[in-house]
C-alpha cells in the first residue's frame, strides 16, 4: 500500500525553511534601503565636488582668452 502524504518530519523541516526565509526578507529590504541612501550620498558629494571644481577653474578659463 503506497501512501501519498507528508510525514511529520517533512512538515517540520518545511516550516523551519519558510520561517528562516521570512526572517531574512526584512534584512534584504533594509540593506537595499541603506544602499540607496549611500548611492544618493555619493551622487551628492560628486555633484558638490564638480561644482567646486567648476567655480575654481572659471577664473583661469576666462583669463586664457
C-alpha positions as CSV (number, residue, x, y, z in Angstrom):
1,X,0.0,0.0,0.0
2,X,1.5,3.3,-1.1
3,X,0.7,6.4,0.9
4,X,0.8,9.8,-0.6
5,X,1.2,12.0,2.4
6,X,3.8,14.1,4.2
7,X,5.5,12.9,7.2
8,X,5.7,15.0,10.4
9,X,9.5,15.5,9.8
10,X,8.9,16.8,6.3
11,X,6.3,19.3,7.6
12,X,8.6,20.5,10.4
13,X,11.5,20.9,8.0
14,X,9.4,22.9,5.6
15,X,8.0,25.1,8.4
16,X,11.6,25.8,9.5
17,X,12.7,26.7,6.0
18,X,9.8,29.0,5.4
19,X,10.4,30.6,8.8
20,X,14.0,31.3,8.0
21,X,13.1,32.7,4.6
22,X,10.6,35.1,6.2
23,X,13.2,36.2,8.8
24,X,15.7,37.2,6.1
25,X,13.3,39.2,4.0
26,X,13.5,42.3,6.2
27,X,17.3,42.2,6.3
28,X,17.4,42.3,2.5
29,X,14.9,45.2,2.4
30,X,16.9,47.3,4.9
31,X,20.1,46.6,3.1
32,X,18.7,47.8,-0.2
33,X,17.4,50.9,1.5
34,X,20.8,51.7,3.1
35,X,22.4,51.1,-0.3
36,X,20.1,53.6,-2.0
37,X,20.9,56.2,0.7
38,X,24.6,55.6,0.2
39,X,24.3,55.9,-3.5
40,X,22.4,59.2,-3.1
41,X,25.0,60.5,-0.7
42,X,27.8,59.6,-3.2
43,X,26.0,61.3,-6.0
44,X,25.6,64.5,-3.9
45,X,29.2,64.5,-3.0
46,X,30.2,64.1,-6.6
47,X,27.9,66.9,-7.7
48,X,29.3,69.2,-5.0
49,X,32.9,68.4,-6.0
50,X,32.1,69.1,-9.6
51,X,30.5,72.5,-8.7
52,X,33.6,73.5,-6.6
53,X,35.9,72.5,-9.4
54,X,33.9,74.5,-12.0
55,X,33.9,77.5,-9.7
56,X,37.6,77.4,-9.0
57,X,38.6,76.9,-12.6
58,X,36.3,79.5,-14.1
59,X,38.7,82.4,-13.4
60,X,41.5,80.6,-15.2
61,X,39.4,79.8,-18.2
62,X,38.4,83.5,-18.6
63,X,42.0,84.7,-18.5
64,X,43.1,82.3,-21.2
65,X,41.1,84.1,-24.0
